Amino acid sequence: MKNTLPGPVRLKRSGEYGVVREKAEYEDPARIARKRGISLEEANDWTERELETHGT
């Protein structure tokens, strides 16, 4: 779980060759989108930017 500005998100991790990628579980950006009245795409972009900026 990672606290981001839009709200808390659960992360799923994937990676190979020493490169790890983290992405928010679908339900968390969907919940944020409903709560804030924004599109799912906007919520995904927002959470991805937060994860890139602040890391885990």
Beta strands, then each sheet from edge to edge (+ up, - down):
strand 1: 2-3
strand 2: 8-9
strand 3: 11-16
strand 4: 19-24
sheet 1: 1+ 2-
sheet 2: 3+ 4-
end
